[in-house]
Amino acid sequence: MGLFPHALPDFPWDSLAPYLETASAHPGGLVNLSVGTPVDSTPAVVQEVLADTADAPGYPTTQGTSEFREAVAAWFERRRGVAGLGPEAVLPTVGSKELVGLLPAMLGLGQGDIVVHPATAYPTYDVGARLAGATPVATDDVAVWEGNRAVKLVWVNSPSNPTGAVATTAHLAAIVAAARSIGAVVASDECYAELAWTEPFVESGVPSILDPAVCGASHAGVIAAYSLSKQSNLAGYRAAFVAGDPALIKQVLETRKHIGLMMPTPVQAAATAALRDDSHVVAQRERYRLRRRHLWDALQVAGFRIDHSDAGLYLWATRDEDCWETVGFLADLGILVAPGSFYGVTGSHHVRVALTATDERIEAACERIASTGGRNTSAATRLAKDG
């Protein structure tokens, strides 16, 4: 039996309010690096198609247009090394977060079922399991759940939000093999795959769960979720998709039909244009690369260590102290970041620093951070603890 919202955890970002207040009072203005919302313009090629298809009086289909699904399949082959996806193996979603939150319920999971997700993870994996009435288990160790037939769904998130870690082909293959042996579904959230920063992932690409080197010749029991929010600055469009095992896609499709989850027709056309154009992705990746390099250097000067962060839109940073102390230290500099505890107990000594701010705001943050030389003055933390 599913849970009502009052039984869910408090929305974690609400607890950042006192730190936001402190950071906003800085004379140089707020630098908000706590969320990964894009700030650069949506590509012109996408905007033009959206305008051209704005006359859309009829309902879209839940399944999506053939053009969109074919563009997704072509993108997987061209950019991810995954060939052979047919139109029946692709489904548009209204952003990827709604899929993460609703997938356990759409698969019919409930009491007694287990949903495995990464130990350090975006909170929606846990919330989605609870909404369905299933039990979330946070672990990166396959041995913890291998052979347990109560496990019905295993979430993979590579590149990781928040850590930026990238799973190897061998690790992904081990997850798929263990899940198949007990009849569990593997769902891989791959939304940051086009934003790789270190080798071998820059040269060879981030492995997909649908790669034949991972799952063999069949996609049975395996699906991958992807979003255009990050690579194409389409967060406001809510343009995403899921692909993989046609039988699972059909099951999700039938449920979505009942509850009216449809991507608007103009958005599908715009997303199709985005998927067919790689040039804007290359340009956006370069913007993030420069911002990442500048923030990395500044944080290191201030005594931070950056862990993982091989891909994605965040630096997983630590000063080997409680994450809220670090949040307070940066808030005093007018910089808001996300505490690692939002993503599980394993993140309690890290903060997530987003690359999603304008060049001017990134420069301001870098100057403030580097100027401290590691000094810790955390008035915001004292304020939060005192009151």
N, C-alpha and C positions, 0 to 999 in steps of 0.2 A: 504494500500500500504506500503510495507516494506521500510526501510531506508537504504541508502548507508552508508558505514563506516564513511565518513566524518561528518555525522550527529550524530554520537555516541559520548559519553564523551571521553575525553582523557584517555589513559591507565594510571591508577593511579600510578602504580609502577614507572613510569618515574620520578615522582616528588621526589622520594627518592634519586636521583642521588647525590646531594650535601652531604647528610648524609652518603651515601655509601663511598664517597671520604674521608670524615672525619674519618669514622670508619676504613677504610682500611689503614689509615696512622698510626694507633696505633702501638706502638713498639712491642706489643705482638701479632699482627695480627688481622685480622677481625674475628669476630664471627657473622655469618649471621643467625639470628633467625627471618627473615622477611618473609620467605616462608616455606611452609610445604612439601618440597620435601625430600623424604627418602634418608638417607645416608648409611644405613646398607645394607649388601649384599642381593641380591635376594636369597631365599632359594635354597639349592642344588637340592632338589627334583624337583623344577620348572625348573631350568637350565638344568637338565638332560633330562627332557621331551622335552624341547624346542630344544635341540640338536638332539634328536632322531627323531623329526618330521620336521627337517629343510628342507627335500626334499619335497617341496610342489609346483609342477609346475602349478597346475591348480588354477582357481579362487575359493575362498571360497564362500559359500552362505551367503546372508545377514542374513538369519534366524539363521545361526549357526549350529553346529553339534548337533546331538541328545545327545551325551555324555556330551557336555558342558551344554546344557539346563537341562538335568537330574541332573547334579551335582549342578546346581544352585537351583533346586527345593529341592534336598536333603539337601543342606546347609540351606535353609530357614526353613525347618522343624526341623533340628538338632540344629541350632544355634539361630533361631529367633522365634520359636514357631508358625510358619506358615505352616500348612499342606495343602495338596490338590492342589498344583500348578502343572498343567499339562505342557507338553513341549510347547504347543501353548501359554502359558501365560508367556513365557520367551524369551528375545531377547538380544543378545550381542550388546554392544555399544563400540565405539572407545574412551575409557575413558568416564567419566561421564559428563565432562564439555561440550562436544559437544551436548549431549542430553539436558542439561540445556539451552544452547544457542539456540538450534533449535526446541525444543518441541513446543513452541507456534505456529511457522510456520507449523510444521508437523501436528498440530491439526486443521489447517486452520483458525487460529485467525488472526484478522486484525483490521482495523479502527473501533472504537466504542466498541471493546472488552476490558475487563479489566483483567489483570493478577495480582493477589495478591501475595506478597512475604513478608517474615519477615521484621520487621522494621530495624533490624541490620543484614545485610546479605551480602553474597558474591555478588559482582557486576554483575555477569553473569545473575542472575534472571532478573534484570532490563534491561540489554542489550538484552536478548533474547526476551523480550516483545517488545522492541523498534524495533528490527530487523523485527519483524512480522508486525509492524505498530500498535500494540496494546498499551494500556496505562498501565504502571506499577503503582501499589499502594502498598506502604510499610506500613504494619501494623501488629501487633500481636493480635489485638482486633477483634474477629469474628463479634461483633456487628456493626463494621464499614461497612462491606460488606454483612452481612446476609440479604437475601431477594432481593438483587440487581441482576437482571437477566443479566445485562451487564457483570458480572463476569463469565468468562469462564474457568479460570485455577487458582488454588490456590496452591502455592508452600509451602511445609513444609520442614524445615531443622532441623532435630533432630538426633543426637547431632548437635548443631549449629556450623557453621564456620562463625564468629570467636569466639563466646562467650563461647562455650562448654556447653551451657544450654541444658537440656534434657526435652522434652515435656512429660507430663504425659499421661497415657492412656485416662483419662477423657478429657483432652484438645484435643487430637487427635480425639477422638470420636465426640466431639462437632464440630470440623472442618469438618469432613466427613458428619455429619448429615446436617450441614448448606449448604455445597456444593451440596449434593444430592437434597436438596429441591429446588434448582434453576438450576439443570442440569449442574453444573460445575464439571470439572475434578480436582481431588486432586492428585498432584505429590509430593512424599516425597523423599527428598535427604537424604539418611541414611548412607553416606560413612564412618562415624566414629563410627558406632554402636558397633564394636568389641573392642573399646577402652574406656571402662567405668572405672571411678576411685572412685566414691562414691556410697554409698548405697541409695536406694535399687537396683541400676542398676548393680552393680557388681554381686550381688547374683541372681537377677531375670532377668537381661538383659535389654537392651534398647528397649522400645516398638517399634514395627514396625507398619506402617500404615496398613499393610496387616493382622495384628493380628486380629482374630475373636472378641477379646474384644474391638477392635477399630471400625471395619467396618462390624461386624456381619458375617453372613454365606456367604455373597457374596462380591466379589471384584469389583463389578460394579462401574465404574467411578473412580477407585483408582489404582494408580501404584506406585511402589517404585524403586528408582535408587540406585545402589550400585557400588562401585569400589574396586578393589583389590590393588590399589596403596598404601594405607595406611597400611592395616593389613598385607600385604604380600610383601611389598617393590617392587611393580610391576609398579611404575609410568612410567617407560620407556617402558613398554609393552602396555600401553593404554588398559588395560583389565578391562571391566566393563559390567554391564548389567542392564536391566530394566525388572520388572516383575509385574504381577497383572492382571487387567481386560483383558481377551483375546481379546475382541473387540477393545480396545484401542491399545493393542500390535499389532494387525493385521493392524490397521490404520497406526501406526508408521512404521511398517515393509514395507508396500506398498510404502510409501514415500521414505524410505531409499533405497529401490530397485532402484528407479528412479535416485537417485544421487550417487549410488555406495558406500554407507557407509557399509563396511564389515570388520569384525575383521579377521586378517590373520589366516590361519589355524594353523600354529605352535603356535601362541599366544593362540588360543582357547584350544589347547591341554595342554599347560603350565598352563593356568588358571584353567582348569579342575583338574589338579593335585593339584594346590593350594587350591581349594575349598574342595577337599577330605581330606586334611591334616590339622588338627587343631594344631598339636604340634608346628609348626613354628610360628603360630599366638600367642600362649601362650608365647613363648620365646621372640618374638618381643614386646609384651605388657609389659613384665617385664623390658626390656631395657628402654622403654618409662616411665614406672612407676618410676624408679630410677632417670631418668633425670628430670622428673616433680617434684619429691620431692626436689631435690637439688635446682632447679631454684625457686620453691615456697619459700623455706626457705631463700634463698639469697635476693629475692625481698622483702620479709617481713622485713628483717633486714634493708634494704635500705628505708623503709617507704612506700612501695607499699601496696595496698589492692588488693587481687585477688577476682574477682566476678565470679559467675557461675563456669565454668571450671570443670563441673562434668564428662565430657567425651571429647574425641578428642585429638588433637595434639597441643593444644595451651593453654596458660594461658592468661586470659583476665584481664589485670592489669591496675591499675590507681594510680596516686598520686593526684587526684582531681585537675588537671590542664589541660590546652589545650594539646591535644595529641602530637602536634608537639614539644612542650617544652620537653615532655618526650622522644620523638624520639631523639631530640638533646642531651639531657642529656646522654642517653645511647650511642649515636654515639661517644661522647667524650671518652667513655670507650672502644671504638672499637667494639661495639655491635649494630647491625642493627635489628630493629624491625619494624612492620607494624603499622602505625597510625590507630586508630579506625575510623577516618573519612573516610577511604577507604570503610567502610561498612555501611555508612549512617550517618546522623547528630546525631543519638542517640549514636554513638561511639566516639564522639568528645573529650571525656575526658579519653579514654582508649587507650592502645596499645595491640596489639596481639603479644605474645611471643611464638615462635614455639619451640617444643621439638626436632625438627629434625636437630640435629647436633651430631657430634661424642662425645663420653664421654669426650675426651680431651678438645674439644671446649666448651662443657657445663661446665666443671670444670673451665676453664679459665673465662668464663662469670660470673659464680657464685662468684669467687674470686674478680673480678673487681666490681661487683655490691655490694657485702656485705661490701667491704672496704670503700664505700662512706659514710655509715651511714646516708644516706638520703641527703647528700650535693648535690646541684644542680649547675653544671657548664656546660652551654650549648653553647659552641662556635659554634657548627654546626647550631643551631637555629639562632644565631645572624648572621652568615654568610649568611644563606638562606634569612633572612629578609632584610639584607643590600644589597643583590645583585642578 
